Amino acid sequence: MTSAPTIPPLTGKINVGVSVERAFDLFTRSFDTWWPVQYHIGQADMAEAILESHVGGRWYERGVDGSECDWGRVLIWEPPHRLVVTWQINGMWQFDPEPANASEIDIRFTPGGPAQTTVEIEHRHLERLVAGQAMRDALVGGGDWRAVLELFAKAAADQQ
């Protein structure tokens, strides 16, 4: 049996002018305040994006009609330095309930001073996804994680 070829990870990095504790808190507990509402896969328009703050927690959207659509699960929860979640959205923009088909998003928060934090994202194991290359191509075409990090940085700047 041959394994799927490795698809290069997507990465992003940004500096924000808040402490590492505040950056982690804003990224996770205030996830809904900065995540773009147009980035959803549910049938209904998205009312909110939710990231549960514990290992095994869900990462999902709630639609305006009350419906819920999972995106993945929290694998690592190490405040204020690291968060890893599964990405269980395949290349057809549908939730895949099979954990073996999930890619991973590793988010690291590194202090750069009392009010400075570097946030780095690595979205890896895209080859595990059904149509993983199509997913990577779509994310790159839409600005990939850098665009999301810019929205996060704007939210962090608004908190100053």
DSSP file (Angstrom, degrees, kcal/mol; ACC not computed):
  #  RESIDUE AA STRUCTURE BP1 BP2  ACC     N-H-->O    O-->H-N    N-H-->O    O-->H-N    TCO  KAPPA ALPHA  PHI   PSI    X-CA   Y-CA   Z-CA
    1    1 A M              0   0    0      0, 0.0     2,-0.4     0, 0.0     0, 0.0   0.000 360.0 360.0 360.0 129.2    0.0    0.0    0.0
    2    2 A T        -     0   0    0      1,-0.0     2,-0.2     3,-0.0     0, 0.0  -0.770 360.0-129.3 -98.5 144.1    1.4    3.4   -1.0
    3    3 A S        -     0   0    0     -2,-0.4     3,-0.1     1,-0.1    -1,-0.0  -0.532  32.5 -92.5 -88.5 159.1    0.7    6.5    1.1
    4    4 A A        -     0   0    0     -2,-0.2    -1,-0.1     1,-0.1   123,-0.1  -0.375  50.3 -97.8 -65.7 145.4   -0.6    9.7   -0.4
    5    5 A P        -     0   0    0      0, 0.0     2,-0.2     0, 0.0    -1,-0.1  -0.349  46.1 -99.7 -63.2 147.3    2.1   12.2   -1.3
    6    6 A T        -     0   0    0     -3,-0.1    -3,-0.0   120,-0.1     0, 0.0  -0.496  30.2-146.9 -70.9 132.3    2.7   14.8    1.3
    7    7 A I        -     0   0    0     -2,-0.2   119,-0.5    -3,-0.1   118,-0.3  -0.880  29.9-107.3 -97.7 129.2    1.0   18.2    0.6
    8    8 A P        -     0   0    0      0, 0.0    -1,-0.0     0, 0.0   115,-0.0  -0.233  38.9-109.9 -57.3 142.1    3.1   21.1    1.9
    9    9 A P        -     0   0    0      0, 0.0     2,-0.4     0, 0.0   115,-0.2  -0.282  23.1-122.6 -68.7 157.7    1.6   22.7    5.0
   10   10 A L  E     -A  123   0A   0    113,-2.2   113,-3.2     2,-0.0     2,-0.3  -0.824  34.5-171.7 -95.7 141.6    0.1   26.2    4.9
   11   11 A T  E     +A  122   0A   0     -2,-0.4     2,-0.3   111,-0.2   135,-0.3  -0.914  14.5 177.8-134.1 160.2    1.7   28.7    7.3
   12   12 A G  E     -A  121   0A   0    109,-1.9   109,-2.8    -2,-0.3     2,-0.3  -0.975   4.0-171.9-157.2 153.2    1.1   32.2    8.6
   13   13 A K  E     +A  120   0A   0     -2,-0.3     2,-0.3   107,-0.2   107,-0.2  -0.991   8.8 166.4-151.4 138.6    2.7   34.5   11.1
   14   14 A I  E     -A  119   0A   0    105,-2.2   105,-3.2    -2,-0.3     2,-0.4  -0.993  26.8-133.4-151.8 151.0    1.8   37.8   12.6
   15   15 A N  E     -A  118   0A   0     -2,-0.3     2,-0.3   103,-0.2   103,-0.2  -0.890  22.7-168.7-104.9 136.9    2.9   40.0   15.4
   16   16 A V  E     -A  117   0A   0    101,-2.9   101,-2.5    -2,-0.4     2,-0.9  -0.943  27.3-125.0-126.2 149.4    0.3   41.6   17.7
   17   17 A G  S    S+     0   0    0     -2,-0.3     2,-0.3    99,-0.2    99,-0.2  -0.284  79.0  87.4 -91.5  49.9    0.7   44.3   20.3
   18   18 A V  S    S-     0   0    0     -2,-0.9    -2,-0.2    99,-0.1    97,-0.1  -0.936  85.1 -86.4-137.3 161.9   -0.8   42.5   23.2
   19   19 A S     >  -     0   0    0     -2,-0.3     4,-2.8    96,-0.2     5,-0.2  -0.184  40.6-109.7 -63.3 161.7    0.6   40.1   25.9
   20   20 A V  H  > S+     0   0    0     93,-0.3     4,-2.4    96,-0.3     5,-0.2   0.871 120.4  52.3 -61.6 -37.5    0.8   36.4   25.1
   21   21 A E  H  > S+     0   0    0      2,-0.2     4,-2.3     1,-0.2    -1,-0.2   0.928 112.1  44.7 -64.9 -44.0   -1.9   35.7   27.6
   22   22 A R  H  > S+     0   0    0      2,-0.2     4,-2.9     1,-0.2     5,-0.2   0.899 112.3  52.5 -67.5 -40.0   -4.2   38.3   26.0
   23   23 A A  H  X S+     0   0    0     -4,-2.8     4,-2.6     2,-0.2    -2,-0.2   0.936 111.8  45.2 -61.5 -46.7   -3.4   37.1   22.5
   24   24 A F  H  X S+     0   0    0     -4,-2.4     4,-2.3     2,-0.2     5,-0.4   0.926 114.7  48.8 -62.3 -44.5   -4.3   33.4   23.4
   25   25 A D  H  X>S+     0   0    0     -4,-2.3     4,-1.7    -5,-0.2     5,-1.2   0.925 113.3  45.9 -62.5 -46.0   -7.5   34.5   25.2
   26   26 A L  H  <5S+     0   0    0     -4,-2.9     4,-0.4     1,-0.2    -1,-0.2   0.906 113.7  49.7 -63.6 -41.9   -8.6   36.7   22.3
   27   27 A F  H  <5S+     0   0    0     -4,-2.6    -1,-0.2    -5,-0.2    -2,-0.2   0.893 126.8  22.5 -64.1 -39.9   -7.8   34.0   19.8
   28   28 A T  H ><5S+     0   0    0     -4,-2.3     3,-1.0    -5,-0.2    23,-0.3   0.928 129.2  34.6 -97.9 -56.8   -9.7   31.3   21.7
   29   29 A R  T 3<5S+     0   0    0     -4,-1.7     3,-0.2    -5,-0.4    -3,-0.2   0.757 127.7  38.9 -77.1 -23.8  -12.3   32.7   24.1
   30   30 A S  T >><S+     0   0    0     -5,-1.2     3,-1.9    -4,-0.4     4,-0.6   0.008  77.3 128.3-111.0  26.4  -13.2   35.6   21.8
   31   31 A F  H X>  +     0   0    0     -3,-1.0     4,-2.0     1,-0.3     3,-1.1   0.845  68.8  56.8 -49.8 -41.9  -12.9   33.5   18.6
   32   32 A D  H 34 S+     0   0    0     17,-0.2    -1,-0.3     1,-0.2    -2,-0.1   0.721  95.7  65.3 -67.6 -21.7  -16.4   34.6   17.4
   33   33 A T  H <4 S+     0   0    0     -3,-1.9    -1,-0.2    -7,-0.2    -2,-0.2   0.706 117.8  20.4 -77.4 -17.6  -15.5   38.3   17.6
   34   34 A W  H << S+     0   0    0     -3,-1.1    -2,-0.2    -4,-0.6    -1,-0.2   0.594  91.7 105.4-125.7 -17.1  -12.9   38.1   14.8
   35   35 A W  S  < S-     0   0    0     -4,-2.0     2,-0.2    14,-0.1    14,-0.1  -0.505  80.2-109.8 -67.7 131.6  -13.6   35.0   12.7
   36   36 A P    >   -     0   0    0      0, 0.0     3,-1.9     0, 0.0    -1,-0.1  -0.445  16.8-142.6 -69.0 128.5  -15.1   36.1    9.4
   37   37 A V  T 3  S+     0   0    0      1,-0.3     9,-0.5    -2,-0.2    11,-0.1   0.736  98.5  64.6 -64.0 -22.6  -18.8   35.1    9.2
   38   38 A Q  T 3  S+     0   0    0      1,-0.2     2,-1.4     7,-0.1    -1,-0.3   0.644  83.1  83.7 -75.5 -11.7  -18.5   34.2    5.5
   39   39 A Y    <   +     0   0    0     -3,-1.9     2,-0.3     7,-0.0    -1,-0.2  -0.648  69.0 113.3 -92.2  80.0  -16.1   31.4    6.4
   40   40 A H        -     0   0    0     -2,-1.4     9,-0.0     2,-0.1     5,-0.0  -0.956  51.1-160.6-144.6 161.5  -18.6   28.7    7.2
   41   41 A I        +     0   0    0     -2,-0.3    54,-0.1    28,-0.1    -1,-0.1   0.463  57.4 108.7-122.1  -7.4  -19.7   25.4    5.7
   42   42 A G  S    S-     0   0    0     27,-0.1     4,-0.1     2,-0.1    -2,-0.1  -0.197  77.2-116.0 -67.7 163.4  -23.2   25.0    7.3
   43   43 A Q  S    S+     0   0    0      2,-0.1     2,-0.2    20,-0.0    -1,-0.1   0.888  97.7  60.5 -67.4 -40.0  -26.3   25.3    5.2
   44   44 A A  S    S-     0   0    0      1,-0.1    -2,-0.1     0, 0.0     3,-0.1  -0.485 102.9 -89.7 -86.0 157.5  -27.5   28.3    7.2
   45   45 A D        -     0   0    0     -2,-0.2    19,-2.6     1,-0.1     2,-0.4  -0.351  55.5-100.0 -58.5 148.8  -25.7   31.6    7.4
   46   46 A M  E     +E   63   0B   0     -9,-0.5    17,-0.3    17,-0.2     3,-0.1  -0.601  36.8 179.5 -82.0 129.4  -23.4   31.6   10.4
   47   47 A A  E    S-     0   0B   0     15,-2.9     2,-0.3    -2,-0.4    16,-0.2   0.804  71.2  -8.0 -90.2 -38.7  -24.5   33.3   13.6
   48   48 A E  E     -E   62   0B   0     14,-1.9    14,-2.8   -11,-0.1     2,-0.4  -0.994  54.8-134.5-158.6 154.0  -21.4   32.5   15.6
   49   49 A A  E     -E   61   0B   0     -2,-0.3     2,-0.4    12,-0.2   -17,-0.2  -0.931  28.2-162.6-109.7 135.9  -18.2   30.5   15.6
   50   50 A I  E     -E   60   0B   0     10,-3.3    10,-2.5    -2,-0.4     2,-0.5  -0.965  16.5-174.6-128.9 134.7  -17.3   28.6   18.7
   51   51 A L  E     -E   59   0B   0     -2,-0.4     2,-0.3   -23,-0.3     8,-0.2  -0.964  23.4-140.4-126.6 111.2  -14.1   27.1   20.0
   52   52 A E        -     0   0    0      6,-3.0     2,-1.5    -2,-0.5     5,-0.2  -0.549  16.4-128.7 -76.3 136.3  -14.5   25.0   23.2
   53   53 A S  S    S+     0   0    0     -2,-0.3     2,-0.3     3,-0.1    -1,-0.1  -0.388  74.1  65.2 -92.2  59.0  -11.6   25.6   25.6
   54   54 A H  S >  S-     0   0    0     -2,-1.5     3,-2.6     4,-0.1    20,-0.3  -0.959  92.1 -79.4-166.7 156.0  -10.4   22.1   26.5
   55   55 A V  T 3  S+     0   0    0     -2,-0.3    20,-0.2     1,-0.3     3,-0.1  -0.387 121.4  23.8 -58.6 132.9   -8.9   19.0   24.9
   56   56 A G  T 3  S+     0   0    0     18,-3.2    -1,-0.3     1,-0.3    19,-0.1   0.278  94.4 139.3  89.8  -9.8  -11.6   17.1   23.1
   57   57 A G    <   -     0   0    0     -3,-2.6    17,-2.5    -5,-0.2    -1,-0.3  -0.215  53.9-108.1 -65.4 157.5  -13.7   20.3   22.8
   58   58 A R  E     - F   0  73B   0     15,-0.2    -6,-3.0    -3,-0.1     2,-0.4  -0.527  16.4-157.3 -86.0 153.2  -15.5   21.1   19.6
   59   59 A W  E     +EF  51  72B   0     13,-2.1    12,-3.0    -8,-0.2    13,-1.6  -0.983  44.5 131.2-124.8 113.9  -14.6   23.8   17.0
   60   60 A Y  E     -EF  50  70B   0    -10,-2.5   -10,-3.3    -2,-0.4     2,-0.3  -0.913  50.3-111.7-157.6 174.5  -17.8   24.5   15.2
   61   61 A E  E     -EF  49  69B   0      8,-2.2     8,-2.3    -2,-0.3     2,-0.5  -0.897  15.6-148.7-118.3 150.7  -20.3   27.0   13.8
   62   62 A R  E     -EF  48  68B   0    -14,-2.8   -15,-2.9    -2,-0.3   -14,-1.9  -0.986  22.1-137.5-116.8 128.0  -23.9   27.7   14.9
   63   63 A G  E >   -E   46   0B   0      4,-3.3     3,-2.1    -2,-0.5   -17,-0.2  -0.309  25.3-106.6 -80.6 165.5  -26.2   28.9   12.1
   64   64 A V  T 3  S+     0   0    0    -19,-2.6   -18,-0.1     1,-0.3    -1,-0.1   0.717 123.0  56.3 -62.9 -20.2  -28.8   31.7   12.3
   65   65 A D  T 3  S-     0   0    0    -20,-0.3    -1,-0.3     2,-0.1     3,-0.1   0.360 124.2-104.0 -92.0   5.0  -31.4   28.9   12.4
   66   66 A G  S <  S+     0   0    0     -3,-2.1    -2,-0.1     1,-0.3     2,-0.0   0.333  76.7 137.8  90.6  -7.5  -29.8   27.3   15.5
   67   67 A S        -     0   0    0     -5,-0.1    -4,-3.3     1,-0.0     2,-0.4  -0.320  42.5-143.0 -68.7 155.7  -28.2   24.4   13.5
   68   68 A E  E     -F   62   0B   0     -6,-0.2     2,-0.4    -3,-0.1    -6,-0.2  -0.947  14.0-171.3-123.4 145.2  -24.6   23.4   14.3
   69   69 A C  E     -F   61   0B   0     -8,-2.3    -8,-2.2    -2,-0.4   -27,-0.1  -0.953  19.6-135.9-137.9 114.7  -21.9   22.2   12.0
   70   70 A D  E     -F   60   0B   0     -2,-0.4   -10,-0.2   -10,-0.2     3,-0.1  -0.321  20.4-179.9 -68.8 150.0  -18.6   20.8   13.3
   71   71 A W  E     -     0   0B   0    -12,-3.0    17,-3.3     1,-0.4     2,-0.3   0.563  61.0 -65.1-115.4 -28.4  -15.2   21.8   11.9
   72   72 A G  E     -F   59   0B   0    -13,-1.6   -13,-2.1    15,-0.2    -1,-0.4  -0.984  51.7 -79.5 168.1-163.9  -13.0   19.7   14.2
   73   73 A R  E     -F   58   0B   0     -2,-0.3    13,-2.9   -15,-0.2     2,-0.6  -0.908  36.4-105.0-132.4 156.3  -11.8   19.0   17.7
   74   74 A V  E     +B   85   0A   0    -17,-2.5   -18,-3.2    -2,-0.3    11,-0.3  -0.735  35.1 173.0 -81.8 121.9   -9.3   20.5   20.1
   75   75 A L  E     +     0   0A   0      9,-3.1     2,-0.4    -2,-0.6    10,-0.2   0.815  69.1  23.3 -95.5 -41.2   -6.2   18.2   20.3
   76   76 A I  E     -B   84   0A   0      8,-1.8     8,-2.2   -22,-0.1     2,-0.4  -0.996  58.1-178.7-132.9 130.9   -3.9   20.3   22.4
   77   77 A W  E     +B   83   0A   0     -2,-0.4     6,-0.2     6,-0.2   -22,-0.2  -0.897  18.1 153.3-130.7 100.3   -4.9   23.1   24.8
   78   78 A E  E >>  -B   82   0A   0      4,-2.7     3,-2.2    -2,-0.4     4,-2.0  -0.620  41.0-128.0-129.6  71.5   -1.8   24.7   26.4
   79   79 A P  T 34 S+     0   0    0      0, 0.0   -58,-0.1     0, 0.0    -2,-0.1  -0.362  80.3   8.4 -63.4 141.9   -2.7   28.3   27.4
   80   80 A P  T 34 S+     0   0    0      0, 0.0   -56,-0.2     0, 0.0     3,-0.1  -0.864 132.3  39.4-102.6  25.8   -1.2   30.7   26.7
   81   81 A H  T <4 S+     0   0    0     -3,-2.2    28,-2.7     1,-0.2     2,-0.4   0.739 107.4  22.9-109.1 -25.0    1.3   29.2   24.3
   82   82 A R  E  <  +BC  78 108A   0     -4,-2.0    -4,-2.7    26,-0.2     2,-0.3  -0.997  40.9 175.8-154.6 143.7   -0.3   26.5   22.1
   83   83 A L  E     -BC  77 107A   0     24,-2.3    24,-3.5    -2,-0.4     2,-0.4  -0.984   8.6-173.0-142.2 132.1   -3.5   25.3   20.6
   84   84 A V  E     +BC  76 106A   0     -8,-2.2    -9,-3.1    -2,-0.3    -8,-1.8  -0.997   9.5 175.8-128.5 128.9   -3.9   22.4   18.1
   85   85 A V  E     -BC  74 105A   0     20,-2.2    20,-2.9    -2,-0.4     2,-0.2  -0.918  29.6-116.1-125.9 153.7   -7.2   21.6   16.4
   86   86 A T  E     - C   0 104A   0    -13,-2.9     2,-0.6    -2,-0.3    18,-0.3  -0.618  17.5-145.7 -82.2 151.3   -8.3   19.1   13.8
   87   87 A W  E     + C   0 103A   0     16,-2.6    16,-2.1    -2,-0.2   -15,-0.2  -0.949  21.5 174.3-116.4 104.1   -9.6   20.4   10.5
   88   88 A Q        +     0   0    0    -17,-3.3     8,-3.5    -2,-0.6     2,-0.6  -0.163  40.6 113.8-107.1  37.4  -12.2   18.0    9.4
   89   89 A I  B     -G   95   0C   0      6,-0.2     6,-0.2   -18,-0.1    14,-0.1  -0.947  56.0-148.9-110.2 119.4  -13.4   19.9    6.4
   90   90 A N    >   -     0   0    0      4,-2.8     3,-2.2    -2,-0.6     4,-0.2  -0.140  33.6 -87.7 -84.3-179.1  -12.6   18.2    3.2
   91   91 A G  T 3  S+     0   0    0     39,-3.2    40,-0.1     1,-0.3    -1,-0.1   0.536 126.7  59.1 -67.8  -7.0  -11.8   19.6   -0.3
   92   92 A M  T 3  S-     0   0    0     38,-0.3    -1,-0.3     2,-0.2     3,-0.1   0.211 119.0-110.6-102.2  12.9  -15.5   19.7   -1.1
   93   93 A W  S <  S+     0   0    0     -3,-2.2     2,-0.3     1,-0.2    -2,-0.1   0.898  77.3 127.2  58.9  46.0  -16.1   22.0    1.9
   94   94 A Q        -     0   0    0     -4,-0.2    -4,-2.8   -23,-0.0    -1,-0.2  -0.963  67.0-104.1-128.8 147.5  -18.0   19.4    3.9
   95   95 A F  B     -G   89   0C   0     -2,-0.3    -6,-0.2    -6,-0.2   -24,-0.1  -0.524  29.3-156.4 -68.9 134.2  -17.4   18.1    7.4
   96   96 A D        -     0   0    0     -8,-3.5     5,-0.1    -2,-0.2    -1,-0.0  -0.960   3.6-161.2-112.8 111.6  -15.8   14.7    7.5
   97   97 A P        +     0   0    0      0, 0.0    -1,-0.1     0, 0.0     3,-0.1   0.587  63.4 100.5 -71.6  -8.6  -16.6   12.9   10.8
   98   98 A E    >   -     0   0    0      1,-0.2     3,-2.0   -10,-0.1     4,-0.1  -0.684  61.1-157.6 -82.5 109.8  -13.7   10.4   10.3
   99   99 A P  G >  S+     0   0    0      0, 0.0     3,-1.8     0, 0.0    -1,-0.2   0.799  89.9  65.5 -57.9 -29.4  -10.8   11.6   12.5
  100  100 A A  G 3  S+     0   0    0      1,-0.3    -2,-0.1    -3,-0.1     0, 0.0   0.714  99.3  54.3 -65.7 -18.3   -8.3    9.7   10.4
  101  101 A N  G <  S+     0   0    0     -3,-2.0     2,-0.3    -5,-0.1    -1,-0.3   0.310  88.8 111.1 -94.8   7.6   -9.2   12.1    7.5
  102  102 A A    <   -     0   0    0     -3,-1.8   -14,-0.2    -4,-0.1     2,-0.2  -0.596  53.6-152.0 -89.3 141.9   -8.4   15.2    9.5
  103  103 A S  E     -C   87   0A   0    -16,-2.1   -16,-2.6    -2,-0.3     2,-0.4  -0.441  23.9-122.3 -90.2 179.2   -5.6   17.7    9.0
  104  104 A E  E     -CD  86 124A   0     20,-2.4    20,-2.4   -18,-0.3     2,-0.5  -0.962  11.4-154.6-130.2 144.7   -4.3   19.7   11.9
  105  105 A I  E     -CD  85 123A   0    -20,-2.9   -20,-2.2    -2,-0.4     2,-0.6  -0.976  13.0-165.3-118.1 117.4   -3.9   23.4   12.7
  106  106 A D  E     -CD  84 122A   0     16,-2.7    16,-2.0    -2,-0.5     2,-0.5  -0.910   4.8-171.3-105.9 118.0   -1.1   24.2   15.1
  107  107 A I  E     -CD  83 121A   0    -24,-3.5   -24,-2.3    -2,-0.6     2,-0.4  -0.951   3.5-170.9-114.7 124.8   -1.3   27.7   16.6
  108  108 A R  E     -CD  82 120A   0     12,-2.6    12,-2.4    -2,-0.5     2,-0.5  -0.928  11.1-158.2-120.5 140.9    1.6   29.0   18.7
  109  109 A F  E     - D   0 119A   0    -28,-2.7    10,-0.2    -2,-0.4   -89,-0.0  -0.970  13.0-175.9-119.9 114.6    1.8   32.1   20.7
  110  110 A T  E     - D   0 118A   0      8,-2.7     8,-2.9    -2,-0.5     2,-0.1  -0.950  24.0-126.0-118.0 123.2    5.4   33.4   21.5
  111  111 A P  E     + D   0 117A   0      0, 0.0     6,-0.3     0, 0.0   -92,-0.1  -0.404  24.6 178.6 -67.8 140.2    6.0   36.4   23.7
  112  112 A G  E     -     0   0A   0      4,-3.5     5,-0.2     1,-0.5     3,-0.1   0.190  68.9 -36.6-121.5  13.4    8.1   39.1   22.2
  113  113 A G  E >  S- D   0 116A   0      3,-0.7     3,-1.2     1,-0.1    -1,-0.5  -0.877  87.7 -57.0 150.0-179.4    7.9   41.5   25.2
  114  114 A P  T 3  S+     0   0    0      0, 0.0    -1,-0.1     0, 0.0   -94,-0.1   0.816 137.0  18.8 -62.4 -30.2    5.4   42.6   27.8
  115  115 A A  T 3  S+     0   0    0    -96,-0.1     2,-0.3   -97,-0.1   -96,-0.2  -0.230 110.2  87.6-134.4  45.8    2.9   43.7   25.2
  116  116 A Q  E <   + D   0 113A   0     -3,-1.2    -4,-3.5   -99,-0.2    -3,-0.7  -0.976  45.4 175.4-148.0 130.2    4.1   41.9   22.0
  117  117 A T  E     -AD  16 111A   0   -101,-2.5  -101,-2.9    -2,-0.3     2,-0.5  -0.999  21.7-145.2-138.4 137.1    3.2   38.4   20.8
  118  118 A T  E     -AD  15 110A   0     -8,-2.9    -8,-2.7    -2,-0.4     2,-0.5  -0.900  17.0-161.4 -98.3 127.2    4.1   36.4   17.6
  119  119 A V  E     -AD  14 109A   0   -105,-3.2  -105,-2.2    -2,-0.5     2,-0.4  -0.947   9.7-175.1-111.3 124.2    1.2   34.2   16.5
  120  120 A E  E     -AD  13 108A   0    -12,-2.4   -12,-2.6    -2,-0.5     2,-0.4  -0.963   6.3-164.9-123.1 137.2    2.2   31.4   14.1
  121  121 A I  E     -AD  12 107A   0   -109,-2.8  -109,-1.9    -2,-0.4     2,-0.4  -0.964   6.3-175.9-120.3 136.1   -0.1   28.9   12.3
  122  122 A E  E     -AD  11 106A   0    -16,-2.0   -16,-2.7    -2,-0.4     2,-0.8  -0.965   7.0-165.7-129.0 117.0    0.8   25.7   10.6
  123  123 A H  E     +AD  10 105A   0   -113,-3.2  -113,-2.2    -2,-0.4   -18,-0.2  -0.888  29.0 169.6-101.5 106.2   -1.9   23.8    8.8
  124  124 A R  E     + D   0 104A   0    -20,-2.4   -20,-2.4    -2,-0.8    -2,-0.0  -0.619  39.6  43.3-120.3 171.3   -0.4   20.4    8.2
  125  125 A H    >   +     0   0    0   -118,-0.3     3,-1.7   -22,-0.2     4,-0.4   0.825  56.1 154.7  63.4  36.2   -1.4   16.9    7.0
  126  126 A L  G >   +     0   0    0   -119,-0.5     3,-1.2     1,-0.3     9,-0.1   0.758  62.8  72.5 -63.3 -23.4   -3.5   18.2    4.2
  127  127 A E  G 3  S+     0   0    0   -120,-0.3    -1,-0.3     1,-0.2     5,-0.2   0.707  86.7  65.0 -65.6 -17.8   -2.9   14.9    2.4
  128  128 A R  G <  S+     0   0    0     -3,-1.7    -1,-0.2     4,-0.1    -2,-0.2   0.767  86.1  91.1 -73.3 -24.9   -5.2   13.2    4.9
  129  129 A L  S X  S-     0   0    0     -3,-1.2     3,-1.4    -4,-0.4     2,-0.5  -0.385  90.8-107.4 -72.7 146.4   -8.2   15.2    3.7
  130  130 A V  T 3  S+     0   0    0      1,-0.3   -39,-3.2   -29,-0.2   -38,-0.3  -0.648 113.3   4.3 -66.4 124.3  -10.5   13.9    1.0
  131  131 A A  T 3> S+     0   0    0     -2,-0.5     4,-1.8   -41,-0.2    -1,-0.3   0.907  87.2 165.5  60.3  44.8   -9.4   16.2   -1.9
  132  132 A G  H <>  +     0   0    0     -3,-1.4     4,-2.6     1,-0.2     5,-0.2   0.854  69.3  53.5 -61.1 -39.1   -6.7   17.7    0.2
  133  133 A Q  H  > S+     0   0    0      1,-0.2     4,-2.8     2,-0.2    -1,-0.2   0.899 107.6  52.0 -65.4 -38.4   -4.9   19.4   -2.7
  134  134 A A  H  > S+     0   0    0      2,-0.2     4,-2.3     1,-0.2    -1,-0.2   0.892 109.9  49.9 -62.4 -38.6   -8.1   21.0   -3.7
  135  135 A M  H  X S+     0   0    0     -4,-1.8     4,-2.6     2,-0.2    -2,-0.2   0.938 111.3  47.9 -64.0 -46.4   -8.5   22.3   -0.2
  136  136 A R  H  X S+     0   0    0     -4,-2.6     4,-2.7     1,-0.2     5,-0.2   0.931 111.9  49.8 -60.6 -45.2   -5.0   23.7   -0.1
  137  137 A D  H  X S+     0   0    0     -4,-2.8     4,-2.4     1,-0.2    -1,-0.2   0.900 111.7  48.6 -60.6 -41.2   -5.5   25.3   -3.5
  138  138 A A  H  X S+     0   0    0     -4,-2.3     4,-1.4     2,-0.2     6,-0.2   0.909 112.1  48.2 -66.0 -42.2   -8.7   26.9   -2.4
  139  139 A L  H  <>S+     0   0    0     -4,-2.6     5,-3.6     2,-0.2    -2,-0.2   0.912 113.0  47.5 -65.9 -41.8   -7.2   28.2    0.9
  140  140 A V  H ><5S+     0   0    0     -4,-2.7     3,-1.5     1,-0.2    -2,-0.2   0.916 110.5  52.7 -64.5 -42.0   -4.1   29.7   -1.0
  141  141 A G  H 3<5S+     0   0    0     -4,-2.4    -1,-0.2     1,-0.3    -2,-0.2   0.784 109.8  49.4 -63.9 -27.3   -6.4   31.3   -3.5
  142  142 A G  T 3<5S-     0   0    0     -4,-1.4    -1,-0.3    -3,-0.2    -2,-0.2   0.326 130.6 -90.6 -94.8   7.4   -8.4   32.9   -0.7
  143  143 A G  T X>5 -     0   0    0     -3,-1.5     4,-1.4    -4,-0.2     3,-0.6   0.428  56.3-134.8 100.3  -0.2   -5.4   34.3    1.1
  144  144 A D  H >>< -     0   0    0     -5,-3.6     4,-0.9    -6,-0.2     3,-0.8   0.057  60.7 -29.5  42.2-149.9   -4.9   31.2    3.3
  145  145 A W  H 3> S+     0   0    0      1,-0.2     4,-2.6     2,-0.2    -1,-0.2   0.691 128.5  72.6 -72.4 -18.3   -4.2   31.7    7.0
  146  146 A R  H <> S+     0   0    0     -3,-0.6     4,-2.0  -135,-0.3    -1,-0.2   0.909  96.5  51.1 -62.1 -39.8   -2.5   35.0    6.6
  147  147 A A  H <X S+     0   0    0     -4,-1.4     4,-1.5    -3,-0.8    -1,-0.2   0.901 111.3  47.5 -64.0 -40.6   -5.8   36.7    5.8
  148  148 A V  H  X S+     0   0    0     -4,-0.9     4,-2.1     1,-0.2    -2,-0.2   0.908 110.3  52.5 -66.7 -41.7   -7.4   35.2    8.9
  149  149 A L  H  X S+     0   0    0     -4,-2.6     4,-2.8     1,-0.2    -2,-0.2   0.854 104.9  56.0 -63.6 -34.1   -4.4   36.2   11.0
  150  150 A E  H  X S+     0   0    0     -4,-2.0     4,-2.0     2,-0.2    -1,-0.2   0.890 107.3  48.9 -64.7 -38.1   -4.7   39.8    9.7
  151  151 A L  H  X S+     0   0    0     -4,-1.5     4,-2.0     2,-0.2    -2,-0.2   0.896 111.5  49.9 -65.9 -39.9   -8.3   39.8   11.0
  152  152 A F  H  X S+     0   0    0     -4,-2.1     4,-2.4     2,-0.2    -2,-0.2   0.925 109.3  51.3 -62.8 -44.3   -7.1   38.5   14.3
  153  153 A A  H  X S+     0   0    0     -4,-2.8     4,-2.5     1,-0.2    -2,-0.2   0.873 107.9  52.4 -62.2 -37.9   -4.4   41.2   14.5
  154  154 A K  H  X S+     0   0    0     -4,-2.0     4,-2.0     2,-0.2    -1,-0.2   0.921 109.7  48.9 -63.7 -42.7   -7.0   43.9   13.8
  155  155 A A  H  X S+     0   0    0     -4,-2.0     4,-0.8     1,-0.2    -2,-0.2   0.899 111.4  50.0 -62.3 -40.3   -9.1   42.6   16.7
  156  156 A A  H >< S+     0   0    0     -4,-2.4     3,-0.7     1,-0.2     4,-0.5   0.900 109.4  51.0 -65.5 -40.4   -6.1   42.6   18.9
  157  157 A A  H >< S+     0   0    0     -4,-2.5     3,-1.1     1,-0.2    -1,-0.2   0.865 105.8  55.8 -65.0 -35.3   -5.3   46.2   17.9
  158  158 A D  H 3< S+     0   0    0     -4,-2.0    -1,-0.2     1,-0.2    -2,-0.2   0.716 102.0  59.0 -68.2 -20.1   -8.8   47.2   18.8
  159  159 A Q  T <<        0   0    0     -4,-0.8    -1,-0.2    -3,-0.7    -2,-0.2   0.594 360.0 360.0 -83.4 -12.1   -8.3   45.7   22.3
  160  160 A Q    <         0   0    0     -3,-1.1    -1,-0.2    -4,-0.5    -2,-0.1   0.493 360.0 360.0 -73.4 360.0   -5.4   48.1   23.0
